[in-house]
Structure formats: structure tokens, C-alpha cells
Amino acid sequence: MPHVGGVGYVGPKMDKREAVRVPVQVRAQCRSDGVIIDGLVEDVSRNGLFLKTSSLIHEGSAAELDLDLPGESTLRLAVEVVRVVRGVGMGLRFVGSTEPSRSLANFIMYQHQTSR
């Protein structure tokens, strides 16, 4: 293990996700079984996103997400709740035939370039 200043250095924390997460600030609304939750998307990738919200939907639940992308019409996506962090928000994975559209892909690429 390399040493930096006499302290063991392990290296950057490895993220097990398949896709790069890009930090964003985008309003969104999530709906599942008649429950409507407003939140703020904190990061997004081609596979999913993290929705910051104090209200939560159970892990494993199917939901619809309306994403307000700047300069675009509202984008509706099918998602699954894959992670719940009490008091913080939810990790959502895109499912079905609603893999990220060209609008979302372009938004992710633009945000990734500007966040460097």
C-alpha cells in the first residue's frame, strides 16, 4: 500500500454503480399508489437518480416520476424504488421501456461537462 505523508493511503472509494452519477438540482414529482411526493433530484445517471425528499415510498415499489428538465417539457419515467434513506430521500432506478430519453441523456451529458 502506498504511503502519503507517513499515513497509509487506500485510494478513492470505489463506487459499485454501473454508470457515472452527475450532480444536478432538478425538481421532480414521484407518484405511487395514489401518493404524490415532491422532491429535488440531487444526482442522475443513465440508470437512475436520487430524489431528495422527506416523504418516502417503500423500497421495491413501482412509481412514475415527472422530471422538470430545464428548457424541456416535463419528462415522465417509470421507476422502481431501490433504496430508501429515512429523512433524506430515495434511490430510483429507471425501468421498462422508459430507459432515459434523448432529452435526459443530453441533460446528463451537459451537467457532467459543466460539473468538472
N, CA, C and O atoms as CSV, one atom per row, in Angstrom:
chain,resi,resn,atom,element,x,y,z
A,1,MET,N,N,0.849,-1.176,0.000
A,1,MET,CA,C,0.000,0.000,0.000
A,1,MET,C,C,0.895,1.239,0.000
A,1,MET,O,O,1.804,1.340,0.824
A,2,PRO,N,N,0.646,2.198,-0.928
A,2,PRO,CA,C,1.468,3.412,-0.939
A,2,PRO,C,C,1.213,4.237,0.306
A,2,PRO,O,O,0.123,4.200,0.877
A,3,HIS,N,N,2.218,4.977,0.721
A,3,HIS,CA,C,2.079,5.852,1.878
A,3,HIS,C,C,2.148,7.298,1.421
A,3,HIS,O,O,2.947,7.659,0.557
A,4,VAL,N,N,1.286,8.122,2.023
A,4,VAL,CA,C,1.273,9.555,1.748
A,4,VAL,C,C,1.493,10.243,3.077
A,4,VAL,O,O,0.651,10.163,3.970
A,5,GLY,N,N,2.611,10.914,3.212
A,5,GLY,CA,C,2.916,11.635,4.446
A,5,GLY,C,C,2.959,10.707,5.651
A,5,GLY,O,O,2.586,11.105,6.754
A,6,GLY,N,N,3.416,9.455,5.446
A,6,GLY,CA,C,3.546,8.516,6.543
A,6,GLY,C,C,2.239,7.840,6.941
A,6,GLY,O,O,2.222,7.034,7.872
A,7,VAL,N,N,1.130,8.158,6.241
A,7,VAL,CA,C,-0.171,7.568,6.553
A,7,VAL,C,C,-0.541,6.632,5.409
A,7,VAL,O,O,-0.354,6.976,4.242
A,8,GLY,N,N,-1.066,5.446,5.734
A,8,GLY,CA,C,-1.486,4.521,4.680
A,8,GLY,C,C,-2.560,5.143,3.813
A,8,GLY,O,O,-3.514,5.731,4.324
A,9,TYR,N,N,-2.409,5.018,2.505
A,9,TYR,CA,C,-3.370,5.596,1.562
A,9,TYR,C,C,-4.022,4.458,0.806
A,9,TYR,O,O,-3.338,3.688,0.133
A,10,VAL,N,N,-5.319,4.344,0.907
A,10,VAL,CA,C,-6.039,3.263,0.260
A,10,VAL,C,C,-6.494,3.665,-1.132
A,10,VAL,O,O,-6.622,2.797,-1.996
A,11,GLY,N,N,-6.741,4.922,-1.384
A,11,GLY,CA,C,-7.217,5.379,-2.694
A,11,GLY,C,C,-8.662,5.805,-2.601
A,11,GLY,O,O,-9.283,5.709,-1.543
A,12,PRO,N,N,-9.205,6.283,-3.731
A,12,PRO,CA,C,-10.583,6.763,-3.709
A,12,PRO,C,C,-11.552,5.614,-3.443
A,12,PRO,O,O,-11.302,4.471,-3.825
A,13,LYS,N,N,-12.652,5.937,-2.786
A,13,LYS,CA,C,-13.688,4.956,-2.511
A,13,LYS,C,C,-14.271,4.478,-3.840
A,13,LYS,O,O,-14.633,5.287,-4.695
A,14,MET,N,N,-14.358,3.186,-4.002
A,14,MET,CA,C,-14.890,2.633,-5.239
A,14,MET,C,C,-16.416,2.615,-5.181
A,14,MET,O,O,-17.000,2.178,-4.189
A,15,ASP,N,N,-17.051,3.087,-6.236
A,15,ASP,CA,C,-18.498,3.094,-6.336
A,15,ASP,C,C,-18.897,1.888,-7.182
A,15,ASP,O,O,-18.368,1.709,-8.279
A,16,LYS,N,N,-19.805,1.071,-6.701
A,16,LYS,CA,C,-20.184,-0.152,-7.397
A,16,LYS,C,C,-21.226,0.087,-8.481
A,16,LYS,O,O,-21.634,-0.862,-9.151
A,17,ARG,N,N,-21.662,1.308,-8.670
A,17,ARG,CA,C,-22.672,1.589,-9.684
A,17,ARG,C,C,-22.092,1.407,-11.080
A,17,ARG,O,O,-20.897,1.593,-11.307
A,18,GLU,N,N,-22.977,1.037,-12.016
A,18,GLU,CA,C,-22.563,0.799,-13.402
A,18,GLU,C,C,-22.378,2.093,-14.187
A,18,GLU,O,O,-21.647,2.113,-15.178
A,19,ALA,N,N,-23.023,3.164,-13.761
A,19,ALA,CA,C,-22.991,4.409,-14.525
A,19,ALA,C,C,-22.544,5.565,-13.634
A,19,ALA,O,O,-22.761,5.554,-12.422
A,20,VAL,N,N,-21.925,6.550,-14.247
A,20,VAL,CA,C,-21.449,7.734,-13.536
A,20,VAL,C,C,-22.644,8.558,-13.074
A,20,VAL,O,O,-23.565,8.820,-13.848
A,21,ARG,N,N,-22.621,8.964,-11.803
A,21,ARG,CA,C,-23.658,9.853,-11.273
A,21,ARG,C,C,-23.213,11.291,-11.469
A,21,ARG,O,O,-22.061,11.640,-11.209
A,22,VAL,N,N,-24.142,12.122,-11.931
A,22,VAL,CA,C,-23.854,13.528,-12.194
A,22,VAL,C,C,-24.693,14.377,-11.239
A,22,VAL,O,O,-25.913,14.216,-11.184
A,23,PRO,N,N,-24.051,15.289,-10.478
A,23,PRO,CA,C,-24.822,16.142,-9.567
A,23,PRO,C,C,-25.710,17.122,-10.338
A,23,PRO,O,O,-25.269,17.750,-11.301
A,24,VAL,N,N,-26.961,17.242,-9.901
A,24,VAL,CA,C,-27.927,18.152,-10.536
A,24,VAL,C,C,-28.810,18.751,-9.443
A,24,VAL,O,O,-28.729,18.349,-8.282
A,25,GLN,N,N,-29.629,19.684,-9.807
A,25,GLN,CA,C,-30.664,20.255,-8.945
A,25,GLN,C,C,-31.897,20.414,-9.832
A,25,GLN,O,O,-32.069,21.443,-10.485
A,26,VAL,N,N,-32.752,19.392,-9.853
A,26,VAL,CA,C,-33.921,19.386,-10.730
A,26,VAL,C,C,-35.154,18.996,-9.928
A,26,VAL,O,O,-35.137,18.001,-9.203
A,27,ARG,N,N,-36.220,19.771,-10.056
A,27,ARG,CA,C,-37.477,19.451,-9.380
A,27,ARG,C,C,-38.112,18.228,-10.034
A,27,ARG,O,O,-38.029,18.031,-11.246
A,28,ALA,N,N,-38.751,17.409,-9.189
A,28,ALA,CA,C,-39.420,16.214,-9.693
A,28,ALA,C,C,-40.613,15.890,-8.813
A,28,ALA,O,O,-40.700,16.321,-7.663
A,29,GLN,N,N,-41.537,15.115,-9.386
A,29,GLN,CA,C,-42.699,14.648,-8.644
A,29,GLN,C,C,-42.815,13.143,-8.869
A,29,GLN,O,O,-42.805,12.676,-10.008
A,30,CYS,N,N,-42.924,12.392,-7.781
A,30,CYS,CA,C,-42.977,10.936,-7.831
A,30,CYS,C,C,-44.365,10.477,-7.385
A,30,CYS,O,O,-44.888,10.961,-6.380
A,31,ARG,N,N,-44.971,9.529,-8.142
A,31,ARG,CA,C,-46.303,9.033,-7.820
A,31,ARG,C,C,-46.295,7.515,-7.724
A,31,ARG,O,O,-45.741,6.829,-8.583
A,32,SER,N,N,-46.924,6.995,-6.656
A,32,SER,CA,C,-47.053,5.548,-6.482
A,32,SER,C,C,-48.278,5.257,-5.628
A,32,SER,O,O,-48.405,5.787,-4.524
A,33,ASP,N,N,-49.170,4.430,-6.122
A,33,ASP,CA,C,-50.368,4.018,-5.377
A,33,ASP,C,C,-51.137,5.204,-4.790
A,33,ASP,O,O,-51.539,5.173,-3.627
A,34,GLY,N,N,-51.337,6.243,-5.592
A,34,GLY,CA,C,-52.108,7.396,-5.161
A,34,GLY,C,C,-51.355,8.391,-4.302
A,34,GLY,O,O,-51.900,9.441,-3.959
A,35,VAL,N,N,-50.114,8.088,-3.945
A,35,VAL,CA,C,-49.286,9.003,-3.153
A,35,VAL,C,C,-48.474,9.865,-4.116
A,35,VAL,O,O,-47.861,9.350,-5.051
A,36,ILE,N,N,-48.472,11.175,-3.885
A,36,ILE,CA,C,-47.696,12.104,-4.713
A,36,ILE,C,C,-46.655,12.770,-3.831
A,36,ILE,O,O,-46.979,13.345,-2.792
A,37,ILE,N,N,-45.397,12.684,-4.258
A,37,ILE,CA,C,-44.289,13.235,-3.474
A,37,ILE,C,C,-43.503,14.216,-4.335
A,37,ILE,O,O,-43.074,13.877,-5.437
A,38,ASP,N,N,-43.316,15.429,-3.832
A,38,ASP,CA,C,-42.455,16.418,-4.487
A,38,ASP,C,C,-41.053,16.294,-3.918
A,38,ASP,O,O,-40.872,16.062,-2.723
A,39,GLY,N,N,-40.053,16.453,-4.795
A,39,GLY,CA,C,-38.680,16.364,-4.323
A,39,GLY,C,C,-37.720,17.053,-5.255
A,39,GLY,O,O,-38.117,17.683,-6.235
A,40,LEU,N,N,-36.456,16.925,-4.937
A,40,LEU,CA,C,-35.385,17.529,-5.723
A,40,LEU,C,C,-34.380,16.444,-6.092
A,40,LEU,O,O,-33.831,15.777,-5.216
A,41,VAL,N,N,-34.144,16.271,-7.372
A,41,VAL,CA,C,-33.157,15.287,-7.826
A,41,VAL,C,C,-31.774,15.849,-7.535
A,41,VAL,O,O,-31.443,16.952,-7.969
A,42,GLU,N,N,-30.960,15.081,-6.794
A,42,GLU,CA,C,-29.606,15.514,-6.427
A,42,GLU,C,C,-28.538,14.983,-7.361
A,42,GLU,O,O,-27.528,15.643,-7.603
A,43,ASP,N,N,-28.766,13.773,-7.891
A,43,ASP,CA,C,-27.834,13.249,-8.889
A,43,ASP,C,C,-28.587,12.309,-9.806
A,43,ASP,O,O,-29.616,11.741,-9.440
A,44,VAL,N,N,-28.049,12.154,-11.015
A,44,VAL,CA,C,-28.712,11.350,-12.036
A,44,VAL,C,C,-27.659,10.613,-12.850
A,44,VAL,O,O,-26.547,11.105,-13.042
A,45,SER,N,N,-28.022,9.429,-13.325
A,45,SER,CA,C,-27.167,8.658,-14.230
A,45,SER,C,C,-28.065,8.060,-15.298
A,45,SER,O,O,-29.273,8.301,-15.301
A,46,ARG,N,N,-27.495,7.291,-16.192
A,46,ARG,CA,C,-28.326,6.665,-17.221
A,46,ARG,C,C,-29.200,5.561,-16.641
A,46,ARG,O,O,-30.146,5.126,-17.297
A,47,ASN,N,N,-28.907,5.095,-15.423
A,47,ASN,CA,C,-29.663,4.005,-14.804
A,47,ASN,C,C,-30.688,4.454,-13.773
A,47,ASN,O,O,-31.630,3.718,-13.480
A,48,GLY,N,N,-30.516,5.666,-13.212
A,48,GLY,CA,C,-31.427,6.103,-12.172
A,48,GLY,C,C,-31.021,7.433,-11.576
A,48,GLY,O,O,-30.232,8.180,-12.154
A,49,LEU,N,N,-31.585,7.719,-10.390
A,49,LEU,CA,C,-31.326,9.014,-9.767
A,49,LEU,C,C,-31.592,8.923,-8.269
A,49,LEU,O,O,-32.136,7.935,-7.775
A,50,PHE,N,N,-31.192,9.982,-7.558
A,50,PHE,CA,C,-31.512,10.094,-6.139
A,50,PHE,C,C,-32.435,11.291,-5.959
A,50,PHE,O,O,-32.101,12.414,-6.337
A,51,LEU,N,N,-33.608,11.032,-5.373
A,51,LEU,CA,C,-34.610,12.064,-5.137
A,51,LEU,C,C,-34.591,12.447,-3.663
A,51,LEU,O,O,-34.918,11.639,-2.794
A,52,LYS,N,N,-34.201,13.695,-3.393
A,52,LYS,CA,C,-34.186,14.196,-2.016
A,52,LYS,C,C,-35.605,14.613,-1.650
A,52,LYS,O,O,-36.210,15.464,-2.303
A,53,THR,N,N,-36.124,13.989,-0.582
A,53,THR,CA,C,-37.478,14.271,-0.123
A,53,THR,C,C,-37.654,13.717,1.283
A,53,THR,O,O,-37.019,12.729,1.652
A,54,SER,N,N,-38.507,14.348,2.056
A,54,SER,CA,C,-38.743,13.843,3.411
A,54,SER,C,C,-39.817,12.755,3.426
A,54,SER,O,O,-39.877,11.951,4.357
A,55,SER,N,N,-40.662,12.731,2.395
A,55,SER,CA,C,-41.672,11.678,2.267
A,55,SER,C,C,-41.079,10.537,1.466
A,55,SER,O,O,-40.298,10.762,0.542
A,56,LEU,N,N,-41.448,9.301,1.818
A,56,LEU,CA,C,-40.824,8.145,1.176
A,56,LEU,C,C,-41.860,7.146,0.687
A,56,LEU,O,O,-42.986,7.100,1.182
A,57,ILE,N,N,-41.459,6.352,-0.288
A,57,ILE,CA,C,-42.237,5.239,-0.812
A,57,ILE,C,C,-41.440,3.982,-0.469
A,57,ILE,O,O,-40.210,4.017,-0.459
A,58,HIS,N,N,-42.114,2.894,-0.194
A,58,HIS,CA,C,-41.435,1.661,0.208
A,58,HIS,C,C,-40.483,1.149,-0.861
A,58,HIS,O,O,-40.780,1.192,-2.055
A,59,GLU,N,N,-39.317,0.656,-0.403
A,59,GLU,CA,C,-38.341,0.038,-1.291
A,59,GLU,C,C,-39.011,-1.110,-2.040
A,59,GLU,O,O,-39.756,-1.894,-1.453
A,60,GLY,N,N,-38.738,-1.202,-3.348
A,60,GLY,CA,C,-39.328,-2.234,-4.194
A,60,GLY,C,C,-40.588,-1.775,-4.906
A,60,GLY,O,O,-41.081,-2.466,-5.798
A,61,SER,N,N,-41.118,-0.613,-4.522
A,61,SER,CA,C,-42.349,-0.097,-5.133
A,61,SER,C,C,-42.092,0.425,-6.539
A,61,SER,O,O,-41.033,0.980,-6.828
A,62,ALA,N,N,-43.078,0.236,-7.404
A,62,ALA,CA,C,-43.061,0.836,-8.735
A,62,ALA,C,C,-43.655,2.236,-8.622
A,62,ALA,O,O,-44.547,2.476,-7.809
A,63,ALA,N,N,-43.155,3.158,-9.442
A,63,ALA,CA,C,-43.652,4.537,-9.389
A,63,ALA,C,C,-43.471,5.197,-10.747
A,63,ALA,O,O,-42.788,4.673,-11.628
A,64,GLU,N,N,-44.095,6.354,-10.896
A,64,GLU,CA,C,-43.876,7.216,-12.059
A,64,GLU,C,C,-43.216,8.482,-11.565
A,64,GLU,O,O,-43.543,8.990,-10.492
A,65,LEU,N,N,-42.282,8.991,-12.356
A,65,LEU,CA,C,-41.559,10.201,-11.984
A,65,LEU,C,C,-41.705,11.229,-13.085
A,65,LEU,O,O,-41.426,10.944,-14.249
A,66,ASP,N,N,-42.143,12.433,-12.719
A,66,ASP,CA,C,-42.178,13.564,-13.641
A,66,ASP,C,C,-40.961,14.415,-13.341
A,66,ASP,O,O,-40.802,14.924,-12.232
A,67,LEU,N,N,-40.112,14.563,-14.328
A,67,LEU,CA,C,-38.850,15.273,-14.185
A,67,LEU,C,C,-38.928,16.582,-14.950
A,67,LEU,O,O,-39.207,16.584,-16.149
A,68,ASP,N,N,-38.684,17.706,-14.265
A,68,ASP,CA,C,-38.745,19.033,-14.887
A,68,ASP,C,C,-37.363,19.447,-15.372
A,68,ASP,O,O,-36.641,20.158,-14.672
A,69,LEU,N,N,-36.995,19.002,-16.571
A,69,LEU,CA,C,-35.694,19.363,-17.138
A,69,LEU,C,C,-35.747,20.783,-17.674
A,69,LEU,O,O,-36.711,21.151,-18.345
A,70,PRO,N,N,-34.726,21.592,-17.388
A,70,PRO,CA,C,-34.707,22.975,-17.884
A,70,PRO,C,C,-34.767,23.016,-19.415
A,70,PRO,O,O,-34.024,22.310,-20.097
A,71,GLY,N,N,-35.659,23.852,-19.937
A,71,GLY,CA,C,-35.761,24.033,-21.379
A,71,GLY,C,C,-36.453,22.890,-22.107
A,71,GLY,O,O,-36.478,22.881,-23.337
A,72,GLU,N,N,-37.014,21.929,-21.386
A,72,GLU,CA,C,-37.689,20.777,-21.992
A,72,GLU,C,C,-39.081,20.656,-21.389
A,72,GLU,O,O,-39.366,21.221,-20.334
A,73,SER,N,N,-39.949,19.905,-22.081
A,73,SER,CA,C,-41.244,19.612,-21.469
A,73,SER,C,C,-41.019,18.561,-20.386
A,73,SER,O,O,-40.011,17.855,-20.403
A,74,THR,N,N,-41.945,18.457,-19.456
A,74,THR,CA,C,-41.817,17.506,-18.351
A,74,THR,C,C,-41.659,16.091,-18.898
A,74,THR,O,O,-42.397,15.663,-19.785
A,75,LEU,N,N,-40.691,15.386,-18.355
A,75,LEU,CA,C,-40.367,14.035,-18.798
A,75,LEU,C,C,-40.951,13.047,-17.798
A,75,LEU,O,O,-40.655,13.133,-16.606
A,76,ARG,N,N,-41.777,12.107,-18.263
A,76,ARG,CA,C,-42.386,11.096,-17.380
A,76,ARG,C,C,-41.658,9.778,-17.569
A,76,ARG,O,O,-41.525,9.278,-18.686
A,77,LEU,N,N,-41.180,9.212,-16.437
A,77,LEU,CA,C,-40.404,7.976,-16.469
A,77,LEU,C,C,-40.960,6.957,-15.486
A,77,LEU,O,O,-41.436,7.321,-14.411
A,78,ALA,N,N,-40.902,5.681,-15.855
A,78,ALA,CA,C,-41.242,4.602,-14.932
A,78,ALA,C,C,-39.993,4.297,-14.121
A,78,ALA,O,O,-38.900,4.161,-14.670
A,79,VAL,N,N,-40.167,4.190,-12.799
A,79,VAL,CA,C,-39.034,3.944,-11.899
A,79,VAL,C,C,-39.404,2.899,-10.861
A,79,VAL,O,O,-40.576,2.583,-10.656
A,80,GLU,N,N,-38.375,2.370,-10.211
A,80,GLU,CA,C,-38.546,1.478,-9.073
A,80,GLU,C,C,-37.730,2.036,-7.921
A,80,GLU,O,O,-36.593,2.468,-8.114
A,81,VAL,N,N,-38.303,2.031,-6.719
A,81,VAL,CA,C,-37.577,2.485,-5.536
A,81,VAL,C,C,-36.602,1.372,-5.150
A,81,VAL,O,O,-37.018,0.273,-4.785
A,82,VAL,N,N,-35.302,1.665,-5.233
A,82,VAL,CA,C,-34.284,0.648,-4.937
A,82,VAL,C,C,-33.554,0.919,-3.622
A,82,VAL,O,O,-32.860,0.045,-3.103
A,83,ARG,N,N,-33.709,2.133,-3.084
A,83,ARG,CA,C,-33.049,2.456,-1.821
A,83,ARG,C,C,-33.821,3.564,-1.133
A,83,ARG,O,O,-34.246,4.528,-1.768
A,84,VAL,N,N,-34.000,3.417,0.182
A,84,VAL,CA,C,-34.693,4.428,0.981
A,84,VAL,C,C,-33.755,4.862,2.100
A,84,VAL,O,O,-33.239,4.034,2.850
A,85,VAL,N,N,-33.542,6.176,2.203
A,85,VAL,CA,C,-32.731,6.733,3.284
A,85,VAL,C,C,-33.661,7.630,4.095
A,85,VAL,O,O,-33.996,8.737,3.673
A,86,ARG,N,N,-34.076,7.143,5.262
A,86,ARG,CA,C,-35.058,7.861,6.094
A,86,ARG,C,C,-34.613,9.296,6.367
A,86,ARG,O,O,-33.475,9.545,6.765
A,87,GLY,N,N,-35.532,10.229,6.144
A,87,GLY,CA,C,-35.258,11.632,6.399
A,87,GLY,C,C,-34.412,12.310,5.337
A,87,GLY,O,O,-34.123,13.503,5.440
A,88,VAL,N,N,-34.006,11.552,4.303
A,88,VAL,CA,C,-33.145,12.120,3.255
A,88,VAL,C,C,-33.775,11.993,1.877
A,88,VAL,O,O,-33.959,12.995,1.187
A,89,GLY,N,N,-34.112,10.759,1.463
A,89,GLY,CA,C,-34.690,10.580,0.146
A,89,GLY,C,C,-34.654,9.143,-0.332
A,89,GLY,O,O,-34.543,8.210,0.463
A,90,MET,N,N,-34.750,8.974,-1.669
A,90,MET,CA,C,-34.870,7.651,-2.271
A,90,MET,C,C,-33.997,7.513,-3.504
A,90,MET,O,O,-33.855,8.448,-4.292
A,91,GLY,N,N,-33.420,6.341,-3.658
A,91,GLY,CA,C,-32.739,5.985,-4.895
A,91,GLY,C,C,-33.744,5.337,-5.819
A,91,GLY,O,O,-34.420,4.385,-5.429
A,92,LEU,N,N,-33.856,5.837,-7.039
A,92,LEU,CA,C,-34.822,5.343,-8.018
A,92,LEU,C,C,-34.090,4.820,-9.247
A,92,LEU,O,O,-33.161,5.457,-9.744
A,93,ARG,N,N,-34.517,3.647,-9.739
A,93,ARG,CA,C,-33.924,3.053,-10.933
A,93,ARG,C,C,-34.931,3.139,-12.064
A,93,ARG,O,O,-36.109,2.838,-11.872
A,94,PHE,N,N,-34.473,3.553,-13.259
A,94,PHE,CA,C,-35.342,3.594,-14.421
A,94,PHE,C,C,-35.676,2.160,-14.820
A,94,PHE,O,O,-34.798,1.297,-14.818
A,95,VAL,N,N,-36.934,1.899,-15.163
A,95,VAL,CA,C,-37.357,0.545,-15.518
A,95,VAL,C,C,-38.149,0.536,-16.817
A,95,VAL,O,O,-38.557,1.578,-17.330
A,96,GLY,N,N,-38.355,-0.674,-17.334
A,96,GLY,CA,C,-39.199,-0.866,-18.506
A,96,GLY,C,C,-38.622,-0.229,-19.748
A,96,GLY,O,O,-37.407,-0.103,-19.907
A,97,SER,N,N,-39.514,0.163,-20.613
A,97,SER,CA,C,-39.100,0.734,-21.890
A,97,SER,C,C,-38.781,2.211,-21.772
A,97,SER,O,O,-38.517,2.869,-22.779
A,98,THR,N,N,-38.800,2.751,-20.542
A,98,THR,CA,C,-38.528,4.181,-20.375
A,98,THR,C,C,-37.074,4.411,-20.000
A,98,THR,O,O,-36.771,5.242,-19.144
A,99,GLU,N,N,-36.177,3.678,-20.640
A,99,GLU,CA,C,-34.774,4.000,-20.422
A,99,GLU,C,C,-34.624,5.465,-20.777
A,99,GLU,O,O,-35.414,5.999,-21.555
A,100,PRO,N,N,-33.633,6.112,-20.223
A,100,PRO,CA,C,-33.534,7.562,-20.413
A,100,PRO,C,C,-33.689,7.997,-21.872
A,100,PRO,O,O,-33.046,7.461,-22.774
A,101,SER,N,N,-34.544,8.967,-22.066
A,101,SER,CA,C,-34.784,9.505,-23.398
A,101,SER,C,C,-33.600,10.358,-23.837
A,101,SER,O,O,-32.680,10.631,-23.065
A,102,ARG,N,N,-33.652,10.760,-25.073
A,102,ARG,CA,C,-32.595,11.630,-25.612
A,102,ARG,C,C,-32.518,12.930,-24.797
A,102,ARG,O,O,-31.421,13.432,-24.552
A,103,SER,N,N,-33.665,13.481,-24.373
A,103,SER,CA,C,-33.667,14.716,-23.570
A,103,SER,C,C,-32.895,14.520,-22.278
A,103,SER,O,O,-32.085,15.367,-21.900
A,104,LEU,N,N,-33.145,13.395,-21.591
A,104,LEU,CA,C,-32.454,13.129,-20.334
A,104,LEU,C,C,-30.981,12.847,-20.576
A,104,LEU,O,O,-30.127,13.314,-19.822
A,105,ALA,N,N,-30.677,12.092,-21.614
A,105,ALA,CA,C,-29.279,11.786,-21.932
A,105,ALA,C,C,-28.503,13.069,-22.228
A,105,ALA,O,O,-27.381,13.239,-21.752
A,106,ASN,N,N,-29.090,13.962,-23.005
A,106,ASN,CA,C,-28.431,15.237,-23.311
A,106,ASN,C,C,-28.238,16.069,-22.048
A,106,ASN,O,O,-27.191,16.692,-21.869
A,107,PHE,N,N,-29.247,16.083,-21.166
A,107,PHE,CA,C,-29.152,16.830,-19.917
A,107,PHE,C,C,-28.022,16.275,-19.051
A,107,PHE,O,O,-27.230,17.042,-18.505
A,108,ILE,N,N,-27.942,14.957,-18.922
A,108,ILE,CA,C,-26.886,14.325,-18.125
A,108,ILE,C,C,-25.519,14.687,-18.684
A,108,ILE,O,O,-24.617,15.059,-17.933
A,109,MET,N,N,-25.361,14.579,-20.002
A,109,MET,CA,C,-24.058,14.900,-20.609
A,109,MET,C,C,-23.691,16.359,-20.371
A,109,MET,O,O,-22.540,16.659,-20.052
A,110,TYR,N,N,-24.652,17.275,-20.521
A,110,TYR,CA,C,-24.378,18.697,-20.308
A,110,TYR,C,C,-23.984,18.957,-18.857
A,110,TYR,O,O,-23.014,19.670,-18.597
A,111,GLN,N,N,-24.736,18.378,-17.900
A,111,GLN,CA,C,-24.431,18.576,-16.483
A,111,GLN,C,C,-23.070,17.987,-16.127
A,111,GLN,O,O,-22.334,18.553,-15.318
A,112,HIS,N,N,-22.740,16.854,-16.730
A,112,HIS,CA,C,-21.448,16.212,-16.446
A,112,HIS,C,C,-20.297,17.102,-16.922
A,112,HIS,O,O,-19.281,17.234,-16.239
A,113,GLN,N,N,-20.466,17.709,-18.093
A,113,GLN,CA,C,-19.414,18.589,-18.625
A,113,GLN,C,C,-19.247,19.839,-17.775
A,113,GLN,O,O,-18.126,20.305,-17.573
A,114,THR,N,N,-20.352,20.386,-17.274
A,114,THR,CA,C,-20.269,21.632,-16.502
A,114,THR,C,C,-19.874,21.396,-15.048
A,114,THR,O,O,-19.483,22.339,-14.361
A,115,SER,N,N,-19.967,20.150,-14.563
A,115,SER,CA,C,-19.629,19.886,-13.164
A,115,SER,C,C,-18.155,19.537,-12.967
A,115,SER,O,O,-17.712,19.335,-11.837
A,116,ARG,N,N,-17.408,19.467,-14.041
A,116,ARG,CA,C,-15.972,19.132,-13.945
A,116,ARG,C,C,-15.160,20.301,-13.491
A,116,ARG,O,O,-13.941,20.192,-13.358
